[in-house]
């Protein structure tokens, strides 16, 4: 690994204390409120390998089914930029109670 122009590690993220974790019950949406002490965050979502986790950043998450249709839920998103104070909704149809971790990293204001 190499350092960037500012001397920082060019790979990886800083540890954070803003982490939520738990498990999901089949077909029961749960939500997390994004911390609001910064304007924007990166929400990094991890789950039990092989799990089907549907996530909505705008409304209550729903499990995809049937024919293709418009949806506000994404299947197993890795990370998204989210606004502080907003709500993230998660749901699964898996019956084995998949484990979930949502880690929040502060989005720093752009500086040149």
Biopython code that builds the backbone (N, CA, C, O; Angstrom):
import numpy as np
from Bio.PDB.StructureBuilder import StructureBuilder

atoms = [
    (1, "UNK", "N", (0.844, -1.173, 0.000)),
    (1, "UNK", "CA", (0.000, 0.000, 0.000)),
    (1, "UNK", "C", (0.892, 1.241, 0.000)),
    (1, "UNK", "O", (1.993, 1.246, 0.551)),
    (2, "UNK", "N", (0.385, 2.271, -0.627)),
    (2, "UNK", "CA", (1.139, 3.521, -0.693)),
    (2, "UNK", "C", (0.345, 4.649, -0.062)),
    (2, "UNK", "O", (-0.863, 4.534, 0.149)),
    (3, "UNK", "N", (1.030, 5.735, 0.236)),
    (3, "UNK", "CA", (0.376, 6.903, 0.802)),
    (3, "UNK", "C", (-0.059, 7.844, -0.314)),
    (3, "UNK", "O", (0.555, 7.883, -1.380)),
    (4, "UNK", "N", (-1.122, 8.602, -0.059)),
    (4, "UNK", "CA", (-1.555, 9.589, -1.041)),
    (4, "UNK", "C", (-0.703, 10.846, -0.914)),
    (4, "UNK", "O", (0.241, 10.880, -0.125)),
    (5, "UNK", "N", (-1.032, 11.879, -1.688)),
    (5, "UNK", "CA", (-0.243, 13.099, -1.733)),
    (5, "UNK", "C", (-0.153, 13.806, -0.374)),
    (5, "UNK", "O", (0.788, 14.559, -0.124)),
    (6, "UNK", "N", (-1.139, 13.557, 0.502)),
    (6, "UNK", "CA", (-1.143, 14.168, 1.832)),
    (6, "UNK", "C", (-0.497, 13.277, 2.897)),
    (6, "UNK", "O", (-0.477, 13.635, 4.075)),
    (7, "UNK", "N", (0.026, 12.131, 2.492)),
    (7, "UNK", "CA", (0.679, 11.239, 3.433)),
    (7, "UNK", "C", (-0.237, 10.242, 4.104)),
    (7, "UNK", "O", (0.182, 9.527, 5.015)),
    (8, "UNK", "N", (-1.503, 10.182, 3.659)),
    (8, "UNK", "CA", (-2.447, 9.243, 4.246)),
    (8, "UNK", "C", (-2.426, 7.920, 3.497)),
    (8, "UNK", "O", (-2.082, 7.860, 2.317)),
    (9, "UNK", "N", (-2.803, 6.855, 4.211)),
    (9, "UNK", "CA", (-2.917, 5.544, 3.611)),
    (9, "UNK", "C", (-3.849, 5.631, 2.401)),
    (9, "UNK", "O", (-4.953, 6.166, 2.509)),
    (10, "UNK", "N", (-3.422, 5.117, 1.267)),
    (10, "UNK", "CA", (-4.201, 5.204, 0.040)),
    (10, "UNK", "C", (-5.292, 4.151, -0.065)),
    (10, "UNK", "O", (-5.999, 4.103, -1.071)),
    (11, "UNK", "N", (-5.445, 3.315, 0.939)),
    (11, "UNK", "CA", (-6.452, 2.260, 0.901)),
    (11, "UNK", "C", (-7.060, 2.104, 2.285)),
    (11, "UNK", "O", (-6.344, 2.125, 3.285)),
    (12, "UNK", "N", (-8.357, 1.951, 2.347)),
    (12, "UNK", "CA", (-9.009, 1.693, 3.623)),
    (12, "UNK", "C", (-9.717, 2.915, 4.179)),
    (12, "UNK", "O", (-9.663, 4.004, 3.608)),
    (13, "UNK", "N", (-10.372, 2.711, 5.290)),
    (13, "UNK", "CA", (-11.121, 3.768, 5.943)),
    (13, "UNK", "C", (-10.702, 3.852, 7.401)),
    (13, "UNK", "O", (-10.123, 2.912, 7.946)),
    (14, "UNK", "N", (-10.995, 4.976, 8.024)),
    (14, "UNK", "CA", (-10.680, 5.170, 9.425)),
    (14, "UNK", "C", (-11.683, 4.407, 10.295)),
    (14, "UNK", "O", (-12.849, 4.286, 9.920)),
    (15, "UNK", "N", (-11.252, 3.897, 11.440)),
    (15, "UNK", "CA", (-12.214, 3.300, 12.375)),
    (15, "UNK", "C", (-13.225, 4.360, 12.820)),
    (15, "UNK", "O", (-12.905, 5.548, 12.868)),
    (16, "UNK", "N", (-14.431, 3.930, 13.142)),
    (16, "UNK", "CA", (-15.474, 4.849, 13.571)),
    (16, "UNK", "C", (-16.210, 4.286, 14.775)),
    (16, "UNK", "O", (-16.231, 3.075, 14.996)),
    (17, "UNK", "N", (-16.809, 5.174, 15.544)),
    (17, "UNK", "CA", (-17.640, 4.754, 16.664)),
    (17, "UNK", "C", (-19.116, 4.740, 16.279)),
    (17, "UNK", "O", (-19.964, 4.338, 17.076)),
    (18, "UNK", "N", (-19.426, 5.178, 15.057)),
    (18, "UNK", "CA", (-20.810, 5.269, 14.587)),
    (18, "UNK", "C", (-21.181, 4.000, 13.828)),
    (18, "UNK", "O", (-21.224, 3.988, 12.598)),
    (19, "UNK", "N", (-21.444, 2.941, 14.572)),
    (19, "UNK", "CA", (-21.785, 1.640, 13.988)),
    (19, "UNK", "C", (-23.055, 1.118, 14.653)),
    (19, "UNK", "O", (-23.188, 1.162, 15.876)),
    (20, "UNK", "N", (-23.982, 0.626, 13.842)),
    (20, "UNK", "CA", (-25.191, -0.020, 14.342)),
    (20, "UNK", "C", (-25.152, -1.471, 13.879)),
    (20, "UNK", "O", (-24.737, -1.751, 12.754)),
    (21, "UNK", "N", (-25.583, -2.396, 14.738)),
    (21, "UNK", "CA", (-25.601, -3.796, 14.336)),
    (21, "UNK", "C", (-26.797, -4.500, 14.958)),
    (21, "UNK", "O", (-27.340, -4.061, 15.973)),
    (22, "UNK", "N", (-27.190, -5.584, 14.338)),
    (22, "UNK", "CA", (-28.325, -6.357, 14.823)),
    (22, "UNK", "C", (-28.631, -7.474, 13.851)),
    (22, "UNK", "O", (-27.815, -7.812, 12.993)),
    (23, "UNK", "N", (-29.808, -8.041, 13.992)),
    (23, "UNK", "CA", (-30.236, -9.088, 13.073)),
    (23, "UNK", "C", (-31.642, -8.762, 12.583)),
    (23, "UNK", "O", (-32.399, -8.048, 13.241)),
    (24, "UNK", "N", (-31.967, -9.295, 11.425)),
    (24, "UNK", "CA", (-33.282, -9.066, 10.827)),
    (24, "UNK", "C", (-34.137, -10.316, 10.948)),
    (24, "UNK", "O", (-33.641, -11.437, 10.830)),
    (25, "UNK", "N", (-35.416, -10.112, 11.181)),
    (25, "UNK", "CA", (-36.406, -11.181, 11.176)),
    (25, "UNK", "C", (-37.090, -11.165, 9.820)),
    (25, "UNK", "O", (-37.356, -10.094, 9.275)),
    (26, "UNK", "N", (-37.372, -12.319, 9.280)),
    (26, "UNK", "CA", (-37.973, -12.410, 7.947)),
    (26, "UNK", "C", (-39.219, -11.543, 7.824)),
    (26, "UNK", "O", (-40.125, -11.606, 8.656)),
    (27, "UNK", "N", (-39.247, -10.732, 6.769)),
    (27, "UNK", "CA", (-40.384, -9.907, 6.371)),
    (27, "UNK", "C", (-40.810, -8.859, 7.395)),
    (27, "UNK", "O", (-41.970, -8.446, 7.415)),
    (28, "UNK", "N", (-39.878, -8.426, 8.243)),
    (28, "UNK", "CA", (-40.158, -7.369, 9.216)),
    (28, "UNK", "C", (-39.134, -6.253, 9.021)),
    (28, "UNK", "O", (-37.970, -6.397, 9.396)),
    (29, "UNK", "N", (-39.573, -5.146, 8.434)),
    (29, "UNK", "CA", (-38.660, -4.026, 8.182)),
    (29, "UNK", "C", (-38.187, -3.408, 9.489)),
    (29, "UNK", "O", (-38.962, -3.248, 10.432)),
    (30, "UNK", "N", (-36.913, -3.065, 9.531)),
    (30, "UNK", "CA", (-36.338, -2.342, 10.653)),
    (30, "UNK", "C", (-35.663, -1.093, 10.092)),
    (30, "UNK", "O", (-35.295, -1.049, 8.919)),
    (31, "UNK", "N", (-35.504, -0.077, 10.947)),
    (31, "UNK", "CA", (-34.892, 1.152, 10.450)),
    (31, "UNK", "C", (-33.798, 1.648, 11.389)),
    (31, "UNK", "O", (-33.759, 1.317, 12.574)),
    (32, "UNK", "N", (-32.922, 2.446, 10.817)),
    (32, "UNK", "CA", (-31.812, 3.079, 11.521)),
    (32, "UNK", "C", (-31.858, 4.558, 11.176)),
    (32, "UNK", "O", (-32.042, 4.920, 10.014)),
    (33, "UNK", "N", (-31.694, 5.410, 12.171)),
    (33, "UNK", "CA", (-31.603, 6.844, 11.920)),
    (33, "UNK", "C", (-30.126, 7.217, 11.807)),
    (33, "UNK", "O", (-29.322, 6.903, 12.685)),
    (34, "UNK", "N", (-29.791, 7.885, 10.720)),
    (34, "UNK", "CA", (-28.418, 8.318, 10.467)),
    (34, "UNK", "C", (-28.046, 9.378, 11.504)),
    (34, "UNK", "O", (-28.847, 10.273, 11.775)),
    (35, "UNK", "N", (-26.843, 9.296, 12.093)),
    (35, "UNK", "CA", (-26.437, 10.347, 13.025)),
    (35, "UNK", "C", (-26.572, 11.725, 12.368)),
    (35, "UNK", "O", (-26.406, 11.860, 11.156)),
    (36, "UNK", "N", (-26.875, 12.741, 13.177)),
    (36, "UNK", "CA", (-27.095, 14.064, 12.580)),
    (36, "UNK", "C", (-26.086, 15.111, 13.022)),
    (36, "UNK", "O", (-26.320, 16.308, 12.856)),
    (37, "UNK", "N", (-24.965, 14.670, 13.586)),
    (37, "UNK", "CA", (-23.963, 15.649, 13.989)),
    (37, "UNK", "C", (-23.035, 16.076, 12.848)),
    (37, "UNK", "O", (-22.157, 16.912, 13.060)),
    (38, "UNK", "N", (-23.209, 15.525, 11.652)),
    (38, "UNK", "CA", (-22.545, 15.972, 10.430)),
    (38, "UNK", "C", (-23.593, 15.970, 9.324)),
    (38, "UNK", "O", (-24.558, 15.209, 9.392)),
    (39, "UNK", "N", (-23.417, 16.814, 8.303)),
    (39, "UNK", "CA", (-24.443, 16.905, 7.256)),
    (39, "UNK", "C", (-24.598, 15.634, 6.417)),
    (39, "UNK", "O", (-25.719, 15.242, 6.093)),
    (40, "UNK", "N", (-23.469, 14.981, 6.061)),
    (40, "UNK", "CA", (-23.536, 13.800, 5.196)),
    (40, "UNK", "C", (-22.582, 12.715, 5.686)),
    (40, "UNK", "O", (-21.530, 12.986, 6.264)),
    (41, "UNK", "N", (-22.991, 11.494, 5.432)),
    (41, "UNK", "CA", (-22.240, 10.308, 5.847)),
    (41, "UNK", "C", (-22.191, 9.309, 4.697)),
    (41, "UNK", "O", (-23.002, 9.374, 3.773)),
    (42, "UNK", "N", (-21.236, 8.387, 4.760)),
    (42, "UNK", "CA", (-21.252, 7.193, 3.914)),
    (42, "UNK", "C", (-21.733, 6.062, 4.816)),
    (42, "UNK", "O", (-21.107, 5.772, 5.835)),
    (43, "UNK", "N", (-22.830, 5.429, 4.451)),
    (43, "UNK", "CA", (-23.344, 4.275, 5.179)),
    (43, "UNK", "C", (-22.789, 3.025, 4.503)),
    (43, "UNK", "O", (-23.089, 2.762, 3.338)),
    (44, "UNK", "N", (-21.986, 2.259, 5.227)),
    (44, "UNK", "CA", (-21.380, 1.034, 4.712)),
    (44, "UNK", "C", (-22.138, -0.140, 5.332)),
    (44, "UNK", "O", (-22.130, -0.323, 6.550)),
    (45, "UNK", "N", (-22.784, -0.925, 4.489)),
    (45, "UNK", "CA", (-23.673, -1.984, 4.969)),
    (45, "UNK", "C", (-23.023, -3.345, 4.747)),
    (45, "UNK", "O", (-22.640, -3.688, 3.628)),
    (46, "UNK", "N", (-22.904, -4.109, 5.820)),
    (46, "UNK", "CA", (-22.365, -5.467, 5.748)),
    (46, "UNK", "C", (-23.416, -6.419, 6.305)),
    (46, "UNK", "O", (-24.174, -6.064, 7.208)),
    (47, "UNK", "N", (-23.452, -7.623, 5.760)),
    (47, "UNK", "CA", (-24.416, -8.609, 6.246)),
    (47, "UNK", "C", (-23.824, -10.005, 6.174)),
    (47, "UNK", "O", (-22.787, -10.226, 5.550)),
    (48, "UNK", "N", (-24.495, -10.935, 6.819)),
    (48, "UNK", "CA", (-24.095, -12.333, 6.773)),
    (48, "UNK", "C", (-23.953, -12.737, 5.301)),
    (48, "UNK", "O", (-24.864, -12.491, 4.510)),
    (49, "UNK", "N", (-22.825, -13.354, 4.919)),
    (49, "UNK", "CA", (-22.637, -13.754, 3.524)),
    (49, "UNK", "C", (-23.804, -14.591, 3.006)),
    (49, "UNK", "O", (-24.284, -15.493, 3.693)),
    (50, "UNK", "N", (-24.252, -14.287, 1.798)),
    (50, "UNK", "CA", (-25.345, -15.015, 1.164)),
    (50, "UNK", "C", (-26.724, -14.505, 1.526)),
    (50, "UNK", "O", (-27.721, -15.020, 1.020)),
    (51, "UNK", "N", (-26.805, -13.500, 2.396)),
    (51, "UNK", "CA", (-28.105, -12.961, 2.800)),
    (51, "UNK", "C", (-28.680, -12.057, 1.720)),
    (51, "UNK", "O", (-27.948, -11.450, 0.939)),
    (52, "UNK", "N", (-29.997, -11.981, 1.693)),
    (52, "UNK", "CA", (-30.702, -11.088, 0.772)),
    (52, "UNK", "C", (-31.302, -9.952, 1.593)),
    (52, "UNK", "O", (-32.355, -10.103, 2.213)),
    (53, "UNK", "N", (-30.619, -8.820, 1.584)),
    (53, "UNK", "CA", (-31.038, -7.668, 2.377)),
    (53, "UNK", "C", (-31.480, -6.561, 1.416)),
    (53, "UNK", "O", (-30.708, -6.113, 0.568)),
    (54, "UNK", "N", (-32.717, -6.137, 1.562)),
    (54, "UNK", "CA", (-33.259, -5.046, 0.760)),
    (54, "UNK", "C", (-33.200, -3.776, 1.600)),
    (54, "UNK", "O", (-33.599, -3.776, 2.765)),
    (55, "UNK", "N", (-32.702, -2.699, 1.009)),
    (55, "UNK", "CA", (-32.479, -1.456, 1.741)),
    (55, "UNK", "C", (-33.110, -0.292, 0.985)),
    (55, "UNK", "O", (-32.954, -0.168, -0.230)),
    (56, "UNK", "N", (-33.824, 0.557, 1.719)),
    (56, "UNK", "CA", (-34.373, 1.780, 1.138)),
    (56, "UNK", "C", (-33.833, 2.970, 1.922)),
    (56, "UNK", "O", (-33.793, 2.960, 3.152)),
    (57, "UNK", "N", (-33.423, 3.983, 1.188)),
    (57, "UNK", "CA", (-32.903, 5.208, 1.788)),
    (57, "UNK", "C", (-33.943, 6.324, 1.744)),
    (57, "UNK", "O", (-33.654, 7.455, 2.133)),
    (58, "UNK", "N", (-35.156, 6.013, 1.271)),
    (58, "UNK", "CA", (-36.193, 7.043, 1.127)),
    (58, "UNK", "C", (-37.528, 6.676, 1.773)),
    (58, "UNK", "O", (-38.310, 7.563, 2.112)),
    (59, "UNK", "N", (-37.797, 5.390, 1.947)),
    (59, "UNK", "CA", (-39.085, 4.949, 2.480)),
    (59, "UNK", "C", (-38.898, 3.585, 3.142)),
    (59, "UNK", "O", (-37.758, 3.148, 3.304)),
    (60, "UNK", "N", (-39.955, 2.910, 3.523)),
    (60, "UNK", "CA", (-39.850, 1.580, 4.128)),
    (60, "UNK", "C", (-39.425, 0.568, 3.060)),
    (60, "UNK", "O", (-40.029, 0.489, 1.991)),
    (61, "UNK", "N", (-38.385, -0.199, 3.364)),
    (61, "UNK", "CA", (-37.874, -1.193, 2.420)),
    (61, "UNK", "C", (-38.890, -2.307, 2.199)),
    (61, "UNK", "O", (-39.626, -2.687, 3.109)),
    (62, "UNK", "N", (-38.915, -2.821, 0.975)),
    (62, "UNK", "CA", (-39.763, -3.954, 0.637)),
    (62, "UNK", "C", (-38.931, -4.994, -0.106)),
    (62, "UNK", "O", (-37.975, -4.657, -0.805)),
    (63, "UNK", "N", (-39.304, -6.254, 0.054)),
    (63, "UNK", "CA", (-38.641, -7.358, -0.630)),
    (63, "UNK", "C", (-39.102, -7.380, -2.073)),
    (63, "UNK", "O", (-40.302, -7.310, -2.339)),
    (64, "UNK", "N", (-38.173, -7.476, -3.005)),
    (64, "UNK", "CA", (-38.523, -7.566, -4.416)),
    (64, "UNK", "C", (-39.162, -8.906, -4.717)),
    (64, "UNK", "O", (-38.792, -9.926, -4.135)),
    (65, "UNK", "N", (-40.126, -8.900, -5.632)),
    (65, "UNK", "CA", (-40.769, -10.158, -6.007)),
    (65, "UNK", "C", (-41.471, -9.992, -7.346)),
    (65, "UNK", "O", (-41.772, -8.878, -7.774)),
    (66, "UNK", "N", (-41.722, -11.112, -7.992)),
    (66, "UNK", "CA", (-42.481, -11.110, -9.233)),
    (66, "UNK", "C", (-41.764, -10.433, -10.384)),
    (66, "UNK", "O", (-40.535, -10.443, -10.464)),
    (67, "UNK", "N", (-42.551, -9.842, -11.276)),
    (67, "UNK", "CA", (-42.021, -9.194, -12.472)),
    (67, "UNK", "C", (-41.276, -7.915, -12.107)),
    (67, "UNK", "O", (-41.499, -7.341, -11.041)),
    (68, "UNK", "N", (-40.398, -7.478, -12.990)),
    (68, "UNK", "CA", (-39.672, -6.230, -12.776)),
    (68, "UNK", "C", (-40.646, -5.071, -12.647)),
    (68, "UNK", "O", (-41.592, -4.943, -13.425)),
    (69, "UNK", "N", (-40.398, -4.234, -11.654)),
    (69, "UNK", "CA", (-41.235, -3.061, -11.418)),
    (69, "UNK", "C", (-40.377, -1.993, -10.749)),
    (69, "UNK", "O", (-39.314, -2.296, -10.206)),
    (70, "UNK", "N", (-40.826, -0.778, -10.786)),
    (70, "UNK", "CA", (-40.126, 0.311, -10.120)),
    (70, "UNK", "C", (-40.076, 0.028, -8.617)),
    (70, "UNK", "O", (-41.037, -0.481, -8.041)),
    (71, "UNK", "N", (-38.943, 0.363, -7.988)),
    (71, "UNK", "CA", (-38.785, 0.085, -6.563)),
    (71, "UNK", "C", (-37.902, 1.151, -5.924)),
    (71, "UNK", "O", (-37.069, 1.764, -6.592)),
    (72, "UNK", "N", (-38.092, 1.364, -4.634)),
    (72, "UNK", "CA", (-37.219, 2.277, -3.895)),
    (72, "UNK", "C", (-36.232, 1.492, -3.034)),
    (72, "UNK", "O", (-35.484, 2.088, -2.259)),
    (73, "UNK", "N", (-36.217, 0.162, -3.158)),
    (73, "UNK", "CA", (-35.328, -0.689, -2.365)),
    (73, "UNK", "C", (-34.250, -1.311, -3.241)),
    (73, "UNK", "O", (-34.514, -1.743, -4.362)),
    (74, "UNK", "N", (-33.025, -1.348, -2.710)),
    (74, "UNK", "CA", (-31.879, -1.935, -3.402)),
    (74, "UNK", "C", (-31.475, -3.231, -2.706)),
    (74, "UNK", "O", (-31.516, -3.323, -1.479)),
    (75, "UNK", "N", (-31.088, -4.222, -3.489)),
    (75, "UNK", "CA", (-30.659, -5.501, -2.939)),
    (75, "UNK", "C", (-29.166, -5.455, -2.609)),
    (75, "UNK", "O", (-28.333, -5.231, -3.488)),
    (76, "UNK", "N", (-28.844, -5.668, -1.346)),
    (76, "UNK", "CA", (-27.469, -5.749, -0.858)),
    (76, "UNK", "C", (-26.559, -4.597, -1.313)),
    (76, "UNK", "O", (-25.477, -4.847, -1.843)),
    (77, "UNK", "N", (-26.979, -3.345, -1.115)),
    (77, "UNK", "CA", (-26.075, -2.255, -1.485)),
    (77, "UNK", "C", (-24.864, -2.250, -0.558)),
    (77, "UNK", "O", (-24.991, -2.536, 0.632)),
    (78, "UNK", "N", (-23.710, -1.932, -1.091)),
    (78, "UNK", "CA", (-22.486, -1.912, -0.278)),
    (78, "UNK", "C", (-22.366, -0.620, 0.525)),
    (78, "UNK", "O", (-22.050, -0.653, 1.714)),
    (79, "UNK", "N", (-22.614, 0.500, -0.115)),
    (79, "UNK", "CA", (-22.464, 1.789, 0.555)),
    (79, "UNK", "C", (-23.227, 2.862, -0.219)),
    (79, "UNK", "O", (-23.388, 2.782, -1.436)),
    (80, "UNK", "N", (-23.688, 3.862, 0.519)),
    (80, "UNK", "CA", (-24.372, 5.004, -0.085)),
    (80, "UNK", "C", (-24.073, 6.254, 0.729)),
    (80, "UNK", "O", (-23.848, 6.170, 1.936)),
    (81, "UNK", "N", (-24.071, 7.404, 0.080)),
    (81, "UNK", "CA", (-23.985, 8.677, 0.785)),
    (81, "UNK", "C", (-25.383, 8.999, 1.290)),
    (81, "UNK", "O", (-26.350, 8.943, 0.531)),
    (82, "UNK", "N", (-25.490, 9.338, 2.571)),
    (82, "UNK", "CA", (-26.786, 9.609, 3.180)),
    (82, "UNK", "C", (-26.733, 10.926, 3.944)),
    (82, "UNK", "O", (-25.672, 11.354, 4.398)),
    (83, "UNK", "N", (-27.881, 11.552, 4.077)),
    (83, "UNK", "CA", (-27.984, 12.817, 4.793)),
    (83, "UNK", "C", (-28.145, 12.549, 6.288)),
    (83, "UNK", "O", (-28.882, 11.648, 6.690)),
    (84, "UNK", "N", (-27.455, 13.334, 7.100)),
    (84, "UNK", "CA", (-27.580, 13.208, 8.545)),
    (84, "UNK", "C", (-29.029, 13.366, 8.980)),
    (84, "UNK", "O", (-29.732, 14.244, 8.481)),
    (85, "UNK", "N", (-29.483, 12.525, 9.905)),
    (85, "UNK", "CA", (-30.853, 12.579, 10.398)),
    (85, "UNK", "C", (-31.862, 11.822, 9.561)),
    (85, "UNK", "O", (-33.012, 11.672, 9.971)),
    (86, "UNK", "N", (-31.453, 11.336, 8.382)),
    (86, "UNK", "CA", (-32.392, 10.578, 7.541)),
    (86, "UNK", "C", (-32.540, 9.149, 8.079)),
    (86, "UNK", "O", (-31.840, 8.753, 9.010)),
    (87, "UNK", "N", (-33.448, 8.393, 7.489)),
    (87, "UNK", "CA", (-33.737, 7.034, 7.951)),
    (87, "UNK", "C", (-33.373, 6.025, 6.868)),
    (87, "UNK", "O", (-33.637, 6.242, 5.685)),
    (88, "UNK", "N", (-32.767, 4.924, 7.289)),
    (88, "UNK", "CA", (-32.448, 3.807, 6.399)),
    (88, "UNK", "C", (-33.320, 2.641, 6.851)),
    (88, "UNK", "O", (-33.336, 2.292, 8.032)),
    (89, "UNK", "N", (-34.041, 2.044, 5.914)),
    (89, "UNK", "CA", (-34.918, 0.918, 6.211)),
    (89, "UNK", "C", (-34.334, -0.357, 5.593)),
    (89, "UNK", "O", (-33.858, -0.337, 4.458)),
    (90, "UNK", "N", (-34.371, -1.459, 6.339)),
    (90, "UNK", "CA", (-33.827, -2.741, 5.882)),
    (90, "UNK", "C", (-34.857, -3.846, 6.107)),
    (90, "UNK", "O", (-35.603, -3.825, 7.086)),
    (91, "UNK", "N", (-34.885, -4.808, 5.188)),
    (91, "UNK", "CA", (-35.786, -5.955, 5.316)),
    (91, "UNK", "C", (-35.164, -7.155, 4.605)),
    (91, "UNK", "O", (-34.349, -6.990, 3.697)),
    (92, "UNK", "N", (-35.545, -8.342, 5.014)),
    (92, "UNK", "CA", (-35.114, -9.575, 4.364)),
    (92, "UNK", "C", (-36.276, -10.546, 4.313)),
    (92, "UNK", "O", (-37.208, -10.453, 5.112)),
    (93, "UNK", "N", (-36.219, -11.478, 3.372)),
    (93, "UNK", "CA", (-37.179, -12.584, 3.364)),
    (93, "UNK", "C", (-36.501, -13.857, 3.874)),
    (93, "UNK", "O", (-37.145, -14.900, 3.990)),
    (94, "UNK", "N", (-35.199, -13.773, 4.180)),
    (94, "UNK", "CA", (-34.448, -14.920, 4.692)),
    (94, "UNK", "C", (-34.957, -15.290, 6.087)),
    (94, "UNK", "O", (-35.217, -14.412, 6.910)),
    (95, "UNK", "N", (-35.097, -16.579, 6.346)),
    (95, "UNK", "CA", (-35.631, -17.039, 7.633)),
    (95, "UNK", "C", (-34.547, -17.339, 8.662)),
    (95, "UNK", "O", (-34.855, -17.737, 9.785)),
    (96, "UNK", "N", (-33.278, -17.152, 8.290)),
    (96, "UNK", "CA", (-32.184, -17.482, 9.220)),
    (96, "UNK", "C", (-31.654, -16.268, 9.989)),
    (96, "UNK", "O", (-30.531, -16.309, 10.492)),
    (97, "UNK", "N", (-32.438, -15.191, 10.089)),
    (97, "UNK", "CA", (-32.086, -13.993, 10.861)),
    (97, "UNK", "C", (-30.688, -13.477, 10.555)),
    (97, "UNK", "O", (-29.815, -13.514, 11.422)),
    (98, "UNK", "N", (-30.457, -12.990, 9.320)),
    (98, "UNK", "CA", (-29.123, -12.508, 8.960)),
    (98, "UNK", "C", (-28.654, -11.362, 9.856)),
    (98, "UNK", "O", (-29.442, -10.517, 10.281)),
    (99, "UNK", "N", (-27.357, -11.359, 10.127)),
    (99, "UNK", "CA", (-26.720, -10.311, 10.907)),
    (99, "UNK", "C", (-26.412, -9.122, 9.996)),
    (99, "UNK", "O", (-26.034, -9.295, 8.837)),
    (100, "UNK", "N", (-26.579, -7.911, 10.539)),
    (100, "UNK", "CA", (-26.362, -6.685, 9.767)),
    (100, "UNK", "C", (-25.464, -5.749, 10.551)),
    (100, "UNK", "O", (-25.557, -5.670, 11.776)),
    (101, "UNK", "N", (-24.602, -5.043, 9.851)),
    (101, "UNK", "CA", (-23.799, -3.973, 10.428)),
    (101, "UNK", "C", (-23.877, -2.785, 9.477)),
    (101, "UNK", "O", (-23.673, -2.925, 8.271)),
    (102, "UNK", "N", (-24.175, -1.609, 10.037)),
    (102, "UNK", "CA", (-24.180, -0.373, 9.243)),
    (102, "UNK", "C", (-23.180, 0.563, 9.908)),
    (102, "UNK", "O", (-23.376, 1.004, 11.040)),
    (103, "UNK", "N", (-22.113, 0.855, 9.187)),
    (103, "UNK", "CA", (-21.035, 1.712, 9.685)),
    (103, "UNK", "C", (-21.127, 3.061, 8.991)),
    (103, "UNK", "O", (-21.269, 3.131, 7.770)),
    (104, "UNK", "N", (-21.048, 4.122, 9.768)),
    (104, "UNK", "CA", (-21.137, 5.468, 9.207)),
    (104, "UNK", "C", (-19.779, 6.154, 9.216)),
    (104, "UNK", "O", (-19.122, 6.243, 10.254)),
    (105, "UNK", "N", (-19.368, 6.635, 8.054)),
    (105, "UNK", "CA", (-18.142, 7.413, 7.889)),
    (105, "UNK", "C", (-18.535, 8.822, 7.478)),
    (105, "UNK", "O", (-19.351, 9.003, 6.574)),
    (106, "UNK", "N", (-17.960, 9.819, 8.134)),
    (106, "UNK", "CA", (-18.266, 11.222, 7.829)),
    (106, "UNK", "C", (-17.788, 11.561, 6.422)),
    (106, "UNK", "O", (-16.684, 11.184, 6.027)),
    (107, "UNK", "N", (-18.621, 12.272, 5.669)),
    (107, "UNK", "CA", (-18.214, 12.794, 4.372)),
    (107, "UNK", "C", (-17.641, 14.177, 4.636)),
    (107, "UNK", "O", (-18.366, 15.105, 4.995)),
    (108, "UNK", "N", (-16.345, 14.303, 4.457)),
    (108, "UNK", "CA", (-15.685, 15.590, 4.688)),
    (108, "UNK", "C", (-16.012, 16.559, 3.574)),
    (108, "UNK", "O", (-16.165, 16.154, 2.421)),
    (109, "UNK", "N", (-16.124, 17.856, 3.910)),
    (109, "UNK", "CA", (-16.309, 18.847, 2.850)),
    (109, "UNK", "C", (-15.117, 18.802, 1.904)),
    (109, "UNK", "O", (-13.982, 18.610, 2.340)),
    (110, "UNK", "N", (-15.368, 18.973, 0.636)),
    (110, "UNK", "CA", (-14.297, 18.944, -0.357)),
    (110, "UNK", "C", (-13.340, 20.102, -0.131)),
    (110, "UNK", "O", (-13.752, 21.253, 0.008)),
    (111, "UNK", "N", (-12.072, 19.779, -0.098)),
    (111, "UNK", "CA", (-11.042, 20.816, 0.012)),
    (111, "UNK", "C", (-9.987, 20.526, -1.021)),
    (111, "UNK", "O", (-9.642, 19.371, -1.271)),
    (112, "UNK", "N", (-9.476, 21.582, -1.621)),
    (112, "UNK", "CA", (-8.450, 21.415, -2.643)),
    (112, "UNK", "C", (-7.116, 21.883, -2.139)),
    (112, "UNK", "O", (-6.125, 21.819, -2.866)),
]
sb = StructureBuilder()
sb.init_structure("model")
sb.init_model(0)
sb.init_chain("A")
sb.init_seg("    ")
for serial, (resi, resn, name, xyz) in enumerate(atoms, 1):
    if name == "N":
        sb.init_residue(resn, " ", resi, " ")
    sb.init_atom(name, np.array(xyz, "f"), 0.0, 1.0, " ", f" {name:<3s}", serial, name[0])
structure = sb.get_structure()
